[in-house]
Amino acid sequence: FGWYGFNPGSALKISSNGYANIAALCCVTTTISAACGCITACFTDMLVNRLKTTKVEYDVSMAVNGALSGLVAITAGCSVVTPG
């Protein structure tokens, strides 16, 4: 939950006009980035494993690492990246 305190919390002047919208955008982009990183890492690992062993297995640790990498990647630009 630290990223939700840091990314939207970086817009500390929420009382001013527009800062609430920036904080909301930060929350949305942080969530989408974590989800995309999780899914991408999980399925990439599954495909590589399938090519090597012909078995389909999902690795939870790769999914968590993907979510972490998505969170790290979006931290700098969470207020300027728009979903869609």
PDB file of N, CA, C and O in Angstrom, chain B, residues numbered from 101:
ATOM      1  N   PHE B 101       0.815  -1.200   0.000  1.00  0.00           N
ATOM      2  CA  PHE B 101       0.000   0.000   0.000  1.00  0.00           C
ATOM      3  C   PHE B 101       0.858   1.263   0.000  1.00  0.00           C
ATOM      4  O   PHE B 101       0.334   2.374  -0.074  1.00  0.00           O
ATOM      5  N   GLY B 102       2.158   1.092   0.081  1.00  0.00           N
ATOM      6  CA  GLY B 102       3.049   2.237   0.124  1.00  0.00           C
ATOM      7  C   GLY B 102       2.993   3.087  -1.129  1.00  0.00           C
ATOM      8  O   GLY B 102       3.134   4.308  -1.063  1.00  0.00           O
ATOM      9  N   TRP B 103       2.786   2.446  -2.271  1.00  0.00           N
ATOM     10  CA  TRP B 103       2.725   3.216  -3.517  1.00  0.00           C
ATOM     11  C   TRP B 103       1.490   4.111  -3.550  1.00  0.00           C
ATOM     12  O   TRP B 103       1.530   5.185  -4.150  1.00  0.00           O
ATOM     13  N   TYR B 104       0.414   3.700  -2.930  1.00  0.00           N
ATOM     14  CA  TYR B 104      -0.788   4.538  -2.912  1.00  0.00           C
ATOM     15  C   TYR B 104      -0.633   5.714  -1.956  1.00  0.00           C
ATOM     16  O   TYR B 104      -1.341   6.712  -2.087  1.00  0.00           O
ATOM     17  N   GLY B 105       0.266   5.613  -1.012  1.00  0.00           N
ATOM     18  CA  GLY B 105       0.565   6.753  -0.162  1.00  0.00           C
ATOM     19  C   GLY B 105       1.566   7.687  -0.803  1.00  0.00           C
ATOM     20  O   GLY B 105       1.534   8.897  -0.576  1.00  0.00           O
ATOM     21  N   PHE B 106       2.464   7.119  -1.612  1.00  0.00           N
ATOM     22  CA  PHE B 106       3.516   7.931  -2.215  1.00  0.00           C
ATOM     23  C   PHE B 106       3.057   8.600  -3.507  1.00  0.00           C
ATOM     24  O   PHE B 106       3.182   9.816  -3.651  1.00  0.00           O
ATOM     25  N   ASN B 107       2.526   7.819  -4.449  1.00  0.00           N
ATOM     26  CA  ASN B 107       2.166   8.403  -5.754  1.00  0.00           C
ATOM     27  C   ASN B 107       1.065   9.464  -5.638  1.00  0.00           C
ATOM     28  O   ASN B 107       1.303  10.604  -6.038  1.00  0.00           O
ATOM     29  N   PRO B 108      -0.116   9.155  -5.115  1.00  0.00           N
ATOM     30  CA  PRO B 108      -1.111  10.218  -4.976  1.00  0.00           C
ATOM     31  C   PRO B 108      -0.750  11.203  -3.871  1.00  0.00           C
ATOM     32  O   PRO B 108      -1.135  12.370  -3.931  1.00  0.00           O
ATOM     33  N   GLY B 109      -0.015  10.741  -2.866  1.00  0.00           N
ATOM     34  CA  GLY B 109       0.361  11.617  -1.771  1.00  0.00           C
ATOM     35  C   GLY B 109       1.361  12.682  -2.180  1.00  0.00           C
ATOM     36  O   GLY B 109       1.567  13.653  -1.452  1.00  0.00           O
ATOM     37  N   SER B 110       1.989  12.510  -3.348  1.00  0.00           N
ATOM     38  CA  SER B 110       2.926  13.516  -3.839  1.00  0.00           C
ATOM     39  C   SER B 110       2.207  14.804  -4.214  1.00  0.00           C
ATOM     40  O   SER B 110       2.823  15.869  -4.255  1.00  0.00           O
ATOM     41  N   ALA B 111       0.919  14.716  -4.485  1.00  0.00           N
ATOM     42  CA  ALA B 111       0.111  15.917  -4.735  1.00  0.00           C
ATOM     43  C   ALA B 111      -0.458  16.361  -3.390  1.00  0.00           C
ATOM     44  O   ALA B 111      -1.642  16.166  -3.116  1.00  0.00           O
ATOM     45  N   LEU B 112       0.376  16.950  -2.567  1.00  0.00           N
ATOM     46  CA  LEU B 112       0.001  17.240  -1.175  1.00  0.00           C
ATOM     47  C   LEU B 112      -1.023  18.360  -1.041  1.00  0.00           C
ATOM     48  O   LEU B 112      -1.693  18.451  -0.013  1.00  0.00           O
ATOM     49  N   LYS B 113      -1.157  19.193  -2.027  1.00  0.00           N
ATOM     50  CA  LYS B 113      -2.080  20.326  -1.918  1.00  0.00           C
ATOM     51  C   LYS B 113      -3.421  19.971  -2.548  1.00  0.00           C
ATOM     52  O   LYS B 113      -3.865  20.636  -3.484  1.00  0.00           O
ATOM     53  N   ILE B 114      -4.059  18.936  -2.043  1.00  0.00           N
ATOM     54  CA  ILE B 114      -5.321  18.470  -2.616  1.00  0.00           C
ATOM     55  C   ILE B 114      -6.422  19.520  -2.461  1.00  0.00           C
ATOM     56  O   ILE B 114      -7.420  19.476  -3.181  1.00  0.00           O
ATOM     57  N   SER B 115      -6.256  20.442  -1.553  1.00  0.00           N
ATOM     58  CA  SER B 115      -7.294  21.459  -1.360  1.00  0.00           C
ATOM     59  C   SER B 115      -7.345  22.457  -2.518  1.00  0.00           C
ATOM     60  O   SER B 115      -8.376  23.094  -2.732  1.00  0.00           O
ATOM     61  N   SER B 116      -6.266  22.602  -3.255  1.00  0.00           N
ATOM     62  CA  SER B 116      -6.278  23.510  -4.405  1.00  0.00           C
ATOM     63  C   SER B 116      -7.034  22.877  -5.573  1.00  0.00           C
ATOM     64  O   SER B 116      -7.228  21.663  -5.623  1.00  0.00           O
ATOM     65  N   ASN B 117      -7.447  23.713  -6.493  1.00  0.00           N
ATOM     66  CA  ASN B 117      -8.182  23.217  -7.665  1.00  0.00           C
ATOM     67  C   ASN B 117      -7.291  22.322  -8.509  1.00  0.00           C
ATOM     68  O   ASN B 117      -6.142  22.659  -8.795  1.00  0.00           O
ATOM     69  N   GLY B 118      -7.833  21.185  -8.899  1.00  0.00           N
ATOM     70  CA  GLY B 118      -7.129  20.284  -9.789  1.00  0.00           C
ATOM     71  C   GLY B 118      -6.268  19.234  -9.116  1.00  0.00           C
ATOM     72  O   GLY B 118      -5.952  18.221  -9.739  1.00  0.00           O
ATOM     73  N   TYR B 119      -5.877  19.437  -7.873  1.00  0.00           N
ATOM     74  CA  TYR B 119      -5.001  18.467  -7.229  1.00  0.00           C
ATOM     75  C   TYR B 119      -5.728  17.173  -6.869  1.00  0.00           C
ATOM     76  O   TYR B 119      -5.103  16.113  -6.835  1.00  0.00           O
ATOM     77  N   ALA B 120      -7.003  17.233  -6.607  1.00  0.00           N
ATOM     78  CA  ALA B 120      -7.759  16.008  -6.347  1.00  0.00           C
ATOM     79  C   ALA B 120      -7.833  15.161  -7.605  1.00  0.00           C
ATOM     80  O   ALA B 120      -7.766  13.934  -7.533  1.00  0.00           O
ATOM     81  N   ASN B 121      -7.972  15.802  -8.757  1.00  0.00           N
ATOM     82  CA  ASN B 121      -7.988  15.065 -10.022  1.00  0.00           C
ATOM     83  C   ASN B 121      -6.635  14.419 -10.300  1.00  0.00           C
ATOM     84  O   ASN B 121      -6.571  13.300 -10.808  1.00  0.00           O
ATOM     85  N   ILE B 122      -5.559  15.120  -9.970  1.00  0.00           N
ATOM     86  CA  ILE B 122      -4.220  14.554 -10.160  1.00  0.00           C
ATOM     87  C   ILE B 122      -4.014  13.359  -9.230  1.00  0.00           C
ATOM     88  O   ILE B 122      -3.450  12.346  -9.643  1.00  0.00           O
ATOM     89  N   ALA B 123      -4.459  13.466  -7.994  1.00  0.00           N
ATOM     90  CA  ALA B 123      -4.329  12.353  -7.053  1.00  0.00           C
ATOM     91  C   ALA B 123      -5.148  11.150  -7.519  1.00  0.00           C
ATOM     92  O   ALA B 123      -4.702  10.011  -7.382  1.00  0.00           O
ATOM     93  N   ALA B 124      -6.337  11.389  -8.066  1.00  0.00           N
ATOM     94  CA  ALA B 124      -7.159  10.296  -8.586  1.00  0.00           C
ATOM     95  C   ALA B 124      -6.492   9.649  -9.793  1.00  0.00           C
ATOM     96  O   ALA B 124      -6.500   8.426  -9.926  1.00  0.00           O
ATOM     97  N   LEU B 125      -5.915  10.464 -10.672  1.00  0.00           N
ATOM     98  CA  LEU B 125      -5.195   9.927 -11.828  1.00  0.00           C
ATOM     99  C   LEU B 125      -4.016   9.083 -11.379  1.00  0.00           C
ATOM    100  O   LEU B 125      -3.746   8.033 -11.962  1.00  0.00           O
ATOM    101  N   CYS B 126      -3.314   9.528 -10.351  1.00  0.00           N
ATOM    102  CA  CYS B 126      -2.194   8.751  -9.818  1.00  0.00           C
ATOM    103  C   CYS B 126      -2.657   7.392  -9.304  1.00  0.00           C
ATOM    104  O   CYS B 126      -1.981   6.387  -9.525  1.00  0.00           O
ATOM    105  N   CYS B 127      -3.785   7.349  -8.630  1.00  0.00           N
ATOM    106  CA  CYS B 127      -4.322   6.077  -8.126  1.00  0.00           C
ATOM    107  C   CYS B 127      -4.679   5.136  -9.266  1.00  0.00           C
ATOM    108  O   CYS B 127      -4.376   3.944  -9.217  1.00  0.00           O
ATOM    109  N   VAL B 128      -5.319   5.675 -10.282  1.00  0.00           N
ATOM    110  CA  VAL B 128      -5.745   4.840 -11.411  1.00  0.00           C
ATOM    111  C   VAL B 128      -4.539   4.299 -12.164  1.00  0.00           C
ATOM    112  O   VAL B 128      -4.480   3.102 -12.448  1.00  0.00           O
ATOM    113  N   THR B 129      -3.582   5.151 -12.493  1.00  0.00           N
ATOM    114  CA  THR B 129      -2.422   4.686 -13.253  1.00  0.00           C
ATOM    115  C   THR B 129      -1.552   3.736 -12.435  1.00  0.00           C
ATOM    116  O   THR B 129      -0.943   2.824 -12.995  1.00  0.00           O
ATOM    117  N   THR B 130      -1.486   3.934 -11.129  1.00  0.00           N
ATOM    118  CA  THR B 130      -0.727   3.018 -10.276  1.00  0.00           C
ATOM    119  C   THR B 130      -1.370   1.639 -10.278  1.00  0.00           C
ATOM    120  O   THR B 130      -0.673   0.629 -10.385  1.00  0.00           O
ATOM    121  N   THR B 131      -2.687   1.589 -10.161  1.00  0.00           N
ATOM    122  CA  THR B 131      -3.394   0.310 -10.148  1.00  0.00           C
ATOM    123  C   THR B 131      -3.276  -0.410 -11.485  1.00  0.00           C
ATOM    124  O   THR B 131      -3.016  -1.613 -11.520  1.00  0.00           O
ATOM    125  N   ILE B 132      -3.464   0.308 -12.574  1.00  0.00           N
ATOM    126  CA  ILE B 132      -3.386  -0.306 -13.905  1.00  0.00           C
ATOM    127  C   ILE B 132      -1.976  -0.806 -14.186  1.00  0.00           C
ATOM    128  O   ILE B 132      -1.803  -1.881 -14.760  1.00  0.00           O
ATOM    129  N   SER B 133      -0.973  -0.042 -13.792  1.00  0.00           N
ATOM    130  CA  SER B 133       0.402  -0.449 -14.033  1.00  0.00           C
ATOM    131  C   SER B 133       0.763  -1.716 -13.260  1.00  0.00           C
ATOM    132  O   SER B 133       1.426  -2.604 -13.797  1.00  0.00           O
ATOM    133  N   ALA B 134       0.338  -1.801 -12.025  1.00  0.00           N
ATOM    134  CA  ALA B 134       0.607  -3.005 -11.234  1.00  0.00           C
ATOM    135  C   ALA B 134      -0.093  -4.217 -11.828  1.00  0.00           C
ATOM    136  O   ALA B 134       0.492  -5.298 -11.904  1.00  0.00           O
ATOM    137  N   ALA B 135      -1.330  -4.047 -12.246  1.00  0.00           N
ATOM    138  CA  ALA B 135      -2.083  -5.158 -12.828  1.00  0.00           C
ATOM    139  C   ALA B 135      -1.464  -5.626 -14.149  1.00  0.00           C
ATOM    140  O   ALA B 135      -1.348  -6.827 -14.396  1.00  0.00           O
ATOM    141  N   CYS B 136      -1.077  -4.687 -14.978  1.00  0.00           N
ATOM    142  CA  CYS B 136      -0.467  -5.049 -16.264  1.00  0.00           C
ATOM    143  C   CYS B 136       0.883  -5.726 -16.079  1.00  0.00           C
ATOM    144  O   CYS B 136       1.205  -6.680 -16.786  1.00  0.00           O
ATOM    145  N   GLY B 137       1.668  -5.237 -15.135  1.00  0.00           N
ATOM    146  CA  GLY B 137       2.949  -5.873 -14.851  1.00  0.00           C
ATOM    147  C   GLY B 137       2.773  -7.290 -14.337  1.00  0.00           C
ATOM    148  O   GLY B 137       3.522  -8.192 -14.712  1.00  0.00           O
ATOM    149  N   CYS B 138       1.783  -7.482 -13.479  1.00  0.00           N
ATOM    150  CA  CYS B 138       1.499  -8.801 -12.918  1.00  0.00           C
ATOM    151  C   CYS B 138       1.089  -9.793 -14.007  1.00  0.00           C
ATOM    152  O   CYS B 138       1.627 -10.898 -14.080  1.00  0.00           O
ATOM    153  N   ILE B 139       0.158  -9.406 -14.832  1.00  0.00           N
ATOM    154  CA  ILE B 139      -0.348 -10.293 -15.881  1.00  0.00           C
ATOM    155  C   ILE B 139       0.733 -10.586 -16.915  1.00  0.00           C
ATOM    156  O   ILE B 139       0.891 -11.727 -17.348  1.00  0.00           O
ATOM    157  N   THR B 140       1.473  -9.560 -17.307  1.00  0.00           N
ATOM    158  CA  THR B 140       2.512  -9.748 -18.314  1.00  0.00           C
ATOM    159  C   THR B 140       3.601 -10.682 -17.825  1.00  0.00           C
ATOM    160  O   THR B 140       4.007 -11.588 -18.553  1.00  0.00           O
ATOM    161  N   ALA B 141       4.081 -10.481 -16.612  1.00  0.00           N
ATOM    162  CA  ALA B 141       5.133 -11.347 -16.085  1.00  0.00           C
ATOM    163  C   ALA B 141       4.633 -12.777 -15.904  1.00  0.00           C
ATOM    164  O   ALA B 141       5.355 -13.729 -16.200  1.00  0.00           O
ATOM    165  N   CYS B 142       3.419 -12.931 -15.427  1.00  0.00           N
ATOM    166  CA  CYS B 142       2.858 -14.269 -15.197  1.00  0.00           C
ATOM    167  C   CYS B 142       2.730 -15.045 -16.501  1.00  0.00           C
ATOM    168  O   CYS B 142       3.132 -16.206 -16.574  1.00  0.00           O
ATOM    169  N   PHE B 143       2.178 -14.419 -17.519  1.00  0.00           N
ATOM    170  CA  PHE B 143       1.979 -15.121 -18.782  1.00  0.00           C
ATOM    171  C   PHE B 143       3.278 -15.285 -19.566  1.00  0.00           C
ATOM    172  O   PHE B 143       3.437 -16.275 -20.282  1.00  0.00           O
ATOM    173  N   THR B 144       4.200 -14.350 -19.450  1.00  0.00           N
ATOM    174  CA  THR B 144       5.494 -14.528 -20.105  1.00  0.00           C
ATOM    175  C   THR B 144       6.236 -15.702 -19.494  1.00  0.00           C
ATOM    176  O   THR B 144       6.812 -16.515 -20.216  1.00  0.00           O
ATOM    177  N   ASP B 145       6.228 -15.801 -18.174  1.00  0.00           N
ATOM    178  CA  ASP B 145       6.868 -16.936 -17.514  1.00  0.00           C
ATOM    179  C   ASP B 145       6.176 -18.240 -17.881  1.00  0.00           C
ATOM    180  O   ASP B 145       6.843 -19.255 -18.084  1.00  0.00           O
ATOM    181  N   MET B 146       4.859 -18.230 -17.968  1.00  0.00           N
ATOM    182  CA  MET B 146       4.126 -19.432 -18.343  1.00  0.00           C
ATOM    183  C   MET B 146       4.485 -19.874 -19.760  1.00  0.00           C
ATOM    184  O   MET B 146       4.673 -21.065 -20.007  1.00  0.00           O
ATOM    185  N   LEU B 147       4.582 -18.922 -20.695  1.00  0.00           N
ATOM    186  CA  LEU B 147       4.919 -19.272 -22.071  1.00  0.00           C
ATOM    187  C   LEU B 147       6.333 -19.812 -22.191  1.00  0.00           C
ATOM    188  O   LEU B 147       6.565 -20.780 -22.916  1.00  0.00           O
ATOM    189  N   VAL B 148       7.282 -19.202 -21.493  1.00  0.00           N
ATOM    190  CA  VAL B 148       8.663 -19.692 -21.523  1.00  0.00           C
ATOM    191  C   VAL B 148       8.733 -21.089 -20.922  1.00  0.00           C
ATOM    192  O   VAL B 148       9.416 -21.962 -21.457  1.00  0.00           O
ATOM    193  N   ASN B 149       8.039 -21.303 -19.826  1.00  0.00           N
ATOM    194  CA  ASN B 149       8.011 -22.619 -19.189  1.00  0.00           C
ATOM    195  C   ASN B 149       7.343 -23.648 -20.094  1.00  0.00           C
ATOM    196  O   ASN B 149       7.767 -24.803 -20.146  1.00  0.00           O
ATOM    197  N   ARG B 150       6.309 -23.233 -20.800  1.00  0.00           N
ATOM    198  CA  ARG B 150       5.613 -24.163 -21.706  1.00  0.00           C
ATOM    199  C   ARG B 150       6.507 -24.557 -22.868  1.00  0.00           C
ATOM    200  O   ARG B 150       6.488 -25.712 -23.293  1.00  0.00           O
ATOM    201  N   LEU B 151       7.281 -23.631 -23.384  1.00  0.00           N
ATOM    202  CA  LEU B 151       8.195 -23.956 -24.478  1.00  0.00           C
ATOM    203  C   LEU B 151       9.303 -24.894 -24.027  1.00  0.00           C
ATOM    204  O   LEU B 151       9.765 -25.726 -24.807  1.00  0.00           O
ATOM    205  N   LYS B 152       9.732 -24.769 -22.787  1.00  0.00           N
ATOM    206  CA  LYS B 152      10.806 -25.624 -22.278  1.00  0.00           C
ATOM    207  C   LYS B 152      10.320 -27.011 -21.885  1.00  0.00           C
ATOM    208  O   LYS B 152      10.979 -28.006 -22.185  1.00  0.00           O
ATOM    209  N   THR B 153       9.166 -27.088 -21.213  1.00  0.00           N
ATOM    210  CA  THR B 153       8.741 -28.363 -20.621  1.00  0.00           C
ATOM    211  C   THR B 153       7.409 -28.885 -21.159  1.00  0.00           C
ATOM    212  O   THR B 153       6.997 -29.983 -20.786  1.00  0.00           O
ATOM    213  N   THR B 154       6.742 -28.151 -22.003  1.00  0.00           N
ATOM    214  CA  THR B 154       5.398 -28.447 -22.540  1.00  0.00           C
ATOM    215  C   THR B 154       4.333 -28.532 -21.448  1.00  0.00           C
ATOM    216  O   THR B 154       3.241 -29.042 -21.697  1.00  0.00           O
ATOM    217  N   LYS B 155       4.629 -28.044 -20.251  1.00  0.00           N
ATOM    218  CA  LYS B 155       3.649 -27.968 -19.172  1.00  0.00           C
ATOM    219  C   LYS B 155       3.203 -26.521 -19.003  1.00  0.00           C
ATOM    220  O   LYS B 155       3.978 -25.587 -19.210  1.00  0.00           O
ATOM    221  N   VAL B 156       1.938 -26.355 -18.624  1.00  0.00           N
ATOM    222  CA  VAL B 156       1.429 -25.018 -18.331  1.00  0.00           C
ATOM    223  C   VAL B 156       1.379 -24.861 -16.814  1.00  0.00           C
ATOM    224  O   VAL B 156       0.575 -25.496 -16.132  1.00  0.00           O
ATOM    225  N   GLU B 157       2.256 -24.002 -16.306  1.00  0.00           N
ATOM    226  CA  GLU B 157       2.304 -23.726 -14.870  1.00  0.00           C
ATOM    227  C   GLU B 157       2.387 -22.227 -14.676  1.00  0.00           C
ATOM    228  O   GLU B 157       3.064 -21.530 -15.432  1.00  0.00           O
ATOM    229  N   TYR B 158       1.694 -21.732 -13.656  1.00  0.00           N
ATOM    230  CA  TYR B 158       1.725 -20.311 -13.318  1.00  0.00           C
ATOM    231  C   TYR B 158       2.514 -20.141 -12.029  1.00  0.00           C
ATOM    232  O   TYR B 158       2.275 -20.843 -11.047  1.00  0.00           O
ATOM    233  N   ASP B 159       3.445 -19.215 -12.038  1.00  0.00           N
ATOM    234  CA  ASP B 159       4.305 -18.979 -10.883  1.00  0.00           C
ATOM    235  C   ASP B 159       3.859 -17.693 -10.191  1.00  0.00           C
ATOM    236  O   ASP B 159       3.938 -16.608 -10.766  1.00  0.00           O
ATOM    237  N   VAL B 160       3.390 -17.828  -8.956  1.00  0.00           N
ATOM    238  CA  VAL B 160       2.886 -16.678  -8.204  1.00  0.00           C
ATOM    239  C   VAL B 160       4.009 -15.689  -7.911  1.00  0.00           C
ATOM    240  O   VAL B 160       3.778 -14.480  -7.902  1.00  0.00           O
ATOM    241  N   SER B 161       5.211 -16.179  -7.673  1.00  0.00           N
ATOM    242  CA  SER B 161       6.317 -15.268  -7.381  1.00  0.00           C
ATOM    243  C   SER B 161       6.653 -14.401  -8.590  1.00  0.00           C
ATOM    244  O   SER B 161       7.048 -13.247  -8.425  1.00  0.00           O
ATOM    245  N   MET B 162       6.505 -14.928  -9.787  1.00  0.00           N
ATOM    246  CA  MET B 162       6.716 -14.106 -10.984  1.00  0.00           C
ATOM    247  C   MET B 162       5.608 -13.073 -11.122  1.00  0.00           C
ATOM    248  O   MET B 162       5.864 -11.951 -11.558  1.00  0.00           O
ATOM    249  N   ALA B 163       4.392 -13.430 -10.761  1.00  0.00           N
ATOM    250  CA  ALA B 163       3.289 -12.465 -10.811  1.00  0.00           C
ATOM    251  C   ALA B 163       3.529 -11.313  -9.841  1.00  0.00           C
ATOM    252  O   ALA B 163       3.281 -10.155 -10.178  1.00  0.00           O
ATOM    253  N   VAL B 164       4.009 -11.625  -8.642  1.00  0.00           N
ATOM    254  CA  VAL B 164       4.284 -10.580  -7.647  1.00  0.00           C
ATOM    255  C   VAL B 164       5.453  -9.707  -8.105  1.00  0.00           C
ATOM    256  O   VAL B 164       5.418  -8.488  -7.937  1.00  0.00           O
ATOM    257  N   ASN B 165       6.484 -10.322  -8.680  1.00  0.00           N
ATOM    258  CA  ASN B 165       7.605  -9.545  -9.202  1.00  0.00           C
ATOM    259  C   ASN B 165       7.165  -8.647 -10.352  1.00  0.00           C
ATOM    260  O   ASN B 165       7.659  -7.528 -10.488  1.00  0.00           O
ATOM    261  N   GLY B 166       6.240  -9.127 -11.179  1.00  0.00           N
ATOM    262  CA  GLY B 166       5.715  -8.299 -12.259  1.00  0.00           C
ATOM    263  C   GLY B 166       4.923  -7.117 -11.738  1.00  0.00           C
ATOM    264  O   GLY B 166       5.021  -6.012 -12.272  1.00  0.00           O
ATOM    265  N   ALA B 167       4.141  -7.346 -10.702  1.00  0.00           N
ATOM    266  CA  ALA B 167       3.388  -6.237 -10.099  1.00  0.00           C
ATOM    267  C   ALA B 167       4.333  -5.205  -9.509  1.00  0.00           C
ATOM    268  O   ALA B 167       4.109  -4.003  -9.645  1.00  0.00           O
ATOM    269  N   LEU B 168       5.379  -5.666  -8.859  1.00  0.00           N
ATOM    270  CA  LEU B 168       6.366  -4.752  -8.301  1.00  0.00           C
ATOM    271  C   LEU B 168       7.065  -3.955  -9.406  1.00  0.00           C
ATOM    272  O   LEU B 168       7.285  -2.752  -9.263  1.00  0.00           O
ATOM    273  N   SER B 169       7.407  -4.614 -10.487  1.00  0.00           N
ATOM    274  CA  SER B 169       8.071  -3.896 -11.583  1.00  0.00           C
ATOM    275  C   SER B 169       7.133  -2.885 -12.228  1.00  0.00           C
ATOM    276  O   SER B 169       7.575  -1.816 -12.649  1.00  0.00           O
ATOM    277  N   GLY B 170       5.854  -3.204 -12.309  1.00  0.00           N
ATOM    278  CA  GLY B 170       4.891  -2.234 -12.821  1.00  0.00           C
ATOM    279  C   GLY B 170       4.759  -1.025 -11.918  1.00  0.00           C
ATOM    280  O   GLY B 170       4.630   0.100 -12.400  1.00  0.00           O
ATOM    281  N   LEU B 171       4.790  -1.246 -10.619  1.00  0.00           N
ATOM    282  CA  LEU B 171       4.718  -0.132  -9.670  1.00  0.00           C
ATOM    283  C   LEU B 171       5.959   0.752  -9.749  1.00  0.00           C
ATOM    284  O   LEU B 171       5.863   1.978  -9.700  1.00  0.00           O
ATOM    285  N   VAL B 172       7.115   0.123  -9.871  1.00  0.00           N
ATOM    286  CA  VAL B 172       8.354   0.892  -9.975  1.00  0.00           C
ATOM    287  C   VAL B 172       8.370   1.695 -11.268  1.00  0.00           C
ATOM    288  O   VAL B 172       8.803   2.847 -11.283  1.00  0.00           O
ATOM    289  N   ALA B 173       7.900   1.092 -12.347  1.00  0.00           N
ATOM    290  CA  ALA B 173       7.942   1.756 -13.654  1.00  0.00           C
ATOM    291  C   ALA B 173       7.023   2.973 -13.721  1.00  0.00           C
ATOM    292  O   ALA B 173       7.338   3.932 -14.425  1.00  0.00           O
ATOM    293  N   ILE B 174       5.905   2.960 -13.015  1.00  0.00           N
ATOM    294  CA  ILE B 174       4.935   4.052 -13.134  1.00  0.00           C
ATOM    295  C   ILE B 174       5.191   5.170 -12.131  1.00  0.00           C
ATOM    296  O   ILE B 174       4.587   6.235 -12.251  1.00  0.00           O
ATOM    297  N   THR B 175       6.050   4.971 -11.161  1.00  0.00           N
ATOM    298  CA  THR B 175       6.212   5.947 -10.090  1.00  0.00           C
ATOM    299  C   THR B 175       6.557   7.342 -10.598  1.00  0.00           C
ATOM    300  O   THR B 175       5.982   8.323 -10.127  1.00  0.00           O
ATOM    301  N   ALA B 176       7.473   7.454 -11.538  1.00  0.00           N
ATOM    302  CA  ALA B 176       7.910   8.779 -11.994  1.00  0.00           C
ATOM    303  C   ALA B 176       6.834   9.499 -12.797  1.00  0.00           C
ATOM    304  O   ALA B 176       6.709  10.720 -12.705  1.00  0.00           O
ATOM    305  N   GLY B 177       6.064   8.764 -13.576  1.00  0.00           N
ATOM    306  CA  GLY B 177       5.119   9.446 -14.465  1.00  0.00           C
ATOM    307  C   GLY B 177       3.659   9.221 -14.164  1.00  0.00           C
ATOM    308  O   GLY B 177       2.818   9.380 -15.048  1.00  0.00           O
ATOM    309  N   CYS B 178       3.332   8.855 -12.935  1.00  0.00           N
ATOM    310  CA  CYS B 178       1.942   8.494 -12.622  1.00  0.00           C
ATOM    311  C   CYS B 178       0.983   9.670 -12.752  1.00  0.00           C
ATOM    312  O   CYS B 178      -0.217   9.462 -12.930  1.00  0.00           O
ATOM    313  N   SER B 179       1.478  10.886 -12.669  1.00  0.00           N
ATOM    314  CA  SER B 179       0.564  12.037 -12.751  1.00  0.00           C
ATOM    315  C   SER B 179       0.399  12.552 -14.172  1.00  0.00           C
ATOM    316  O   SER B 179      -0.462  13.397 -14.417  1.00  0.00           O
ATOM    317  N   VAL B 180       1.196  12.070 -15.111  1.00  0.00           N
ATOM    318  CA  VAL B 180       1.090  12.563 -16.482  1.00  0.00           C
ATOM    319  C   VAL B 180       0.667  11.492 -17.474  1.00  0.00           C
ATOM    320  O   VAL B 180       0.249  11.818 -18.585  1.00  0.00           O
ATOM    321  N   VAL B 181       0.766  10.224 -17.100  1.00  0.00           N
ATOM    322  CA  VAL B 181       0.327   9.122 -17.966  1.00  0.00           C
ATOM    323  C   VAL B 181      -1.176   8.977 -17.803  1.00  0.00           C
ATOM    324  O   VAL B 181      -1.685   8.934 -16.683  1.00  0.00           O
ATOM    325  N   THR B 182      -1.883   8.902 -18.920  1.00  0.00           N
ATOM    326  CA  THR B 182      -3.330   8.747 -18.854  1.00  0.00           C
ATOM    327  C   THR B 182      -3.729   7.365 -19.356  1.00  0.00           C
ATOM    328  O   THR B 182      -3.175   6.885 -20.345  1.00  0.00           O
ATOM    329  N   PRO B 183      -4.679   6.721 -18.691  1.00  0.00           N
ATOM    330  CA  PRO B 183      -5.116   5.410 -19.163  1.00  0.00           C
ATOM    331  C   PRO B 183      -5.933   5.535 -20.439  1.00  0.00           C
ATOM    332  O   PRO B 183      -6.691   6.487 -20.623  1.00  0.00           O
ATOM    333  N   GLY B 184      -5.765   4.580 -21.291  1.00  0.00           N
ATOM    334  CA  GLY B 184      -6.558   4.571 -22.512  1.00  0.00           C
ATOM    335  C   GLY B 184      -5.767   4.979 -23.644  1.00  0.00           C
ATOM    336  O   GLY B 184      -6.274   5.032 -24.765  1.00  0.00           O
TER     337      GLY B 184
END
